[in-house]
């Protein structure tokens, strides 16, 4: 069995959760962009950022890019980048462990 199939077998719920939350985040970014155009009730920036934080960052990034939404709001983009960096840090720790392994090389003195 391949590693990917083994991962899916053990963590199928995580795969489905991430697929659902990313699809939902993408939809919400599109909905907010559409609402901005017709001056309807908007989705708060806090809600959009929370969607990215709880696992919907790929869907949020796609929504930002495809709908050209929140691209001029620097404070929003900074928070979004911080969320991405946090998630990448967590992913790195999960993959490689903590504390990081010592390098096999040393600087000769």
N, C-alpha and C positions, 0 to 999 in steps of 0.2 A: 504494500500500500504506500502511495506517495506521501510525502510530508504534508502537502496541502490537504489531501483527503483525510489524513490522520488528524490534522488540526480541525478541519470542519467537523469530523465525527465527535471530537472532544468538546468543541466550542461552537456548535451550530447555533446556539442561542445568541452568542455574541455577534456572529456574522449577520444573522437576521436583524438583531437590534441595530447594528451599525447601518445596515441597508435601509432600515425603516427611518431612523433618525436623520440620516443624510438626505433621503428623499423628502422628508417632512421639512427639513431646514431649507432645502432648495425651493420647495413650494412656498414657504413663508417669505423668503426673500423676494420671490416673484410676486406674491400677493401684496407685499408692502410696496413694491415698486409700482404696481398697478394702482394701488390705493393712493399713492402720492400724485399720480396723474389726474385723478378724478376728485381729489380732495376729500376722500372718504376717511373713515377711522383708520389710523395707522397702527402698526405693530411697533412697540417700543424698541429702542436700540438695545436696552437691557435684555429683552426677550430674545432678540436676534443673536446677541452675544452668548447668552446662556445655551441656546441651541447648539452653537459651535462648541462651547465648553463641554457639554455632555456627550459629545461624540459626533456631532453633525458638521464638523469643520470642513470636510470635503464638499458636502452639499452646499454649505455656506459660501465657500470659495467659488464654487461653480455658479452660484446665484449672483455673487458680486461681479464675476466676470461676464456671464451671459446677459444678465439684466442691466449691467452697468449701474449697479445699485450701491450706494454709500461709497463711491469711489473718490468723492471730493471731501468727505468728512474725515479729516486727519485723526481726530481723537478716536473715532470709531475704528479706523484702520489700525491705529497703534494698539488698541485693546485686542483687536482680532489677531494681530501679529504676536502679541504676548501669549494669547491662548494657543496658537500654533506652536510657539517655542516651548511652552509648558508641556503640551502633548508630545512633542518630539523628545523632550527630556525624559518623560515618563516611559515612552516607548524604548528609548535607548537603555534605560535602566532595566526594563523588563527583558530586553533581548540579551544584553551583555552583563547584567548583574551589577550589584553595588557592594563594596566600593570597586571602582575600576581596577582592573588588573595592572600590576606594575609593568612597565615596559621591560622587554628582555634585554634592552641595551642600556648602557650607562655612559655618562660623560666621563672620560678619563681625566683625572686631575693632575 
